[in-house]
Amino acid sequence: QVQLVESGGGSVQPGGSLTLSCAASGSIFSTYTMGWYRQAPGKQREVVAAISSGGTKNYADSVRGRFTISGDFAKNTVYLQMNSLKPEDTAVYYCKADVSTSRRIRGDYWGQGTQVTVSS
């Protein structure tokens, strides 16, 4: 079993900053990618940023230049530094991990989400 726990969400004013953290635990054999997704009310869940164990990073166009993803795969942990936050960044942010378990079964696992609210 693999579990992901996010932390760091909260409420900030436009232009503010916030850092999200996500730690995966359980019967993990290897972690291939970790990433952040978000979902606003009435909208589909979208990818925000992702990072592979090899260090390759990808960002959504809407956050590129403002958000920075980093990871410590030895700790199965991923971070998202969010700067210059905008009201449109308001959403529930979810952490996802692509891992193989101790039984060598590969799959995606999700956290429960953390709320980020940007308003004046």
C-alpha positions as CSV (number, residue, x, y, z in Angstrom):
1,Q,0.0,0.0,0.0
2,V,1.2,3.5,-0.9
3,Q,0.0,6.7,0.8
4,L,0.6,10.3,-0.1
5,V,0.2,13.2,2.3
6,E,0.2,16.9,1.1
7,S,0.8,19.9,3.3
8,G,1.4,23.6,3.0
9,G,-1.9,24.8,1.6
10,G,-3.5,27.9,2.8
11,S,-4.9,31.4,1.9
12,V,-2.7,34.1,0.5
13,Q,-3.1,37.5,-1.2
14,P,-2.3,37.9,-4.9
15,G,1.4,38.2,-5.4
16,G,2.1,36.0,-2.4
17,S,4.0,32.8,-2.1
18,L,3.3,29.3,-0.8
19,T,5.2,26.1,-0.7
20,L,3.5,22.7,-0.9
21,S,5.1,19.4,0.2
22,C,4.1,15.8,-0.5
23,A,5.6,12.7,1.0
24,A,4.9,9.2,-0.2
25,S,5.2,6.3,2.1
26,G,4.4,2.6,2.2
27,S,5.7,-0.4,0.2
28,I,7.5,1.5,-2.4
29,F,10.2,-0.2,-4.4
30,S,11.0,2.7,-6.8
31,T,9.6,6.1,-7.6
32,Y,9.6,7.1,-11.3
33,T,7.7,10.5,-11.3
34,M,6.0,12.7,-8.9
35,G,3.8,15.7,-9.7
36,W,1.2,18.2,-8.7
37,Y,-2.3,18.6,-10.1
38,R,-5.1,21.0,-9.3
39,Q,-8.8,21.2,-9.6
40,A,-11.1,24.2,-9.3
41,P,-14.8,23.9,-8.8
42,G,-16.6,23.1,-12.0
43,K,-13.3,22.4,-13.8
44,Q,-11.4,19.3,-14.8
45,R,-8.3,18.3,-12.9
46,E,-5.2,19.6,-14.6
47,V,-1.5,18.9,-14.3
48,V,0.5,21.8,-12.8
49,A,4.1,20.4,-12.7
50,A,5.9,17.1,-12.7
51,I,9.4,15.8,-12.1
52,S,11.0,12.5,-13.0
53,S,13.6,10.6,-10.9
54,G,16.1,11.7,-13.6
55,G,15.4,15.3,-12.9
56,T,13.3,16.2,-15.9
57,K,10.7,18.9,-15.1
58,N,7.5,19.9,-16.8
59,Y,5.2,22.8,-16.1
60,A,1.8,23.9,-17.3
61,D,2.0,27.1,-19.4
62,S,-0.1,28.9,-16.8
63,V,2.5,28.4,-14.0
64,R,5.8,28.4,-15.9
65,G,8.1,31.0,-14.5
66,R,6.2,31.3,-11.3
67,F,6.2,27.8,-9.8
68,T,9.2,25.6,-9.2
69,I,8.9,21.8,-8.6
70,S,11.7,19.9,-6.9
71,G,12.0,16.4,-5.5
72,D,14.0,14.2,-3.2
73,F,13.3,10.8,-4.5
74,A,15.4,9.1,-1.8
75,K,12.7,10.4,0.6
76,N,9.9,10.0,-1.9
77,T,9.1,13.6,-1.4
78,V,8.1,16.4,-3.8
79,Y,7.8,20.1,-3.3
80,L,6.1,22.9,-5.2
81,Q,7.3,26.5,-4.6
82,M,4.6,28.9,-5.8
83,N,5.4,32.5,-6.3
84,S,3.5,35.5,-7.7
85,L,0.2,33.7,-7.0
86,K,-2.9,34.8,-8.8
87,P,-6.6,34.3,-8.0
88,E,-6.9,31.9,-10.9
89,D,-4.4,29.6,-9.0
90,T,-7.2,28.9,-6.4
91,A,-7.9,25.2,-6.4
92,V,-7.4,22.0,-4.5
93,Y,-3.9,20.8,-5.2
94,Y,-3.2,17.1,-5.4
95,C,0.0,15.2,-5.3
96,K,0.6,12.2,-7.6
97,A,3.3,9.6,-7.5
98,D,4.1,7.0,-10.2
99,V,5.8,4.2,-8.3
100,S,6.4,0.5,-8.2
101,T,5.6,-1.4,-5.0
102,S,7.6,-3.9,-3.2
103,R,5.8,-6.5,-5.3
104,R,7.0,-4.7,-8.5
105,I,3.5,-3.5,-9.4
106,R,3.6,-0.1,-11.0
107,G,0.8,2.4,-10.7
108,D,-0.3,5.9,-9.8
109,Y,-1.2,7.0,-6.3
110,W,-2.9,10.2,-5.2
111,G,-3.0,12.3,-2.1
112,Q,-6.2,13.7,-0.6
113,G,-5.4,17.3,-1.7
114,T,-4.7,20.6,0.0
115,Q,-6.7,23.8,-0.6
116,V,-4.9,26.9,-2.0
117,T,-6.9,30.1,-2.0
118,V,-5.6,33.3,-3.5
119,S,-7.8,36.3,-2.9
120,S,-7.6,40.0,-1.9
